[in-house]
Amino acid sequence: MANSVRNKTSTKKHSSPRHGASTVRVRNRPLRDYTEEALQKYFGDLNGHRPGDLYELVLGEVEEPLFKTVLDYTKGNQSVAAEILGINRATLRKKLRHYQLLG
């Protein structure tokens, strides 16, 4: 990976159709690094066994805490959470029902 991605502090540009481009300072490693480490550990822990349905497993493991954390961040505001996630509110509600996160 490029050195700029590995730097402790990096700058990333994010654009939102509503708010235009914004710059966010990221002080920690990119999320993808943690994901890669977790997957490498997962494969190491398999002791040679072959996993099945890995894509669905990863989505399920990532989506639920993602939705919980974003809802926490927005204090339960589903409209704002959907905007942050870049999905429409109906899709968010469908996912929240799937993971039994509707209160």
Residue pairs with C-beta under 8 A, 6 or more apart in sequence:
4 10
5 30
6 29
8 27
8 28
8 29
9 25
9 26
9 27
10 25
10 26
10 30
11 23
11 24
11 25
11 26
12 23
12 24
12 26
13 21
13 22
13 23
13 24
14 21
14 22
14 23
14 24
15 21
15 22
16 22
16 83
18 83
35 62
39 58
42 51
43 51
51 57
63 95
63 99
64 99
64 101
66 85
67 81
67 85
67 92
67 95
67 96
67 99
67 101
68 101
70 81
70 84
70 85
71 78
71 81
71 96
71 101
73 81
73 84
74 80
74 81
74 84
76 103
78 89
78 92
78 93
78 96
79 89
81 92
82 88
82 89
82 91
82 92
85 92
87 95
93 102
95 101
96 102
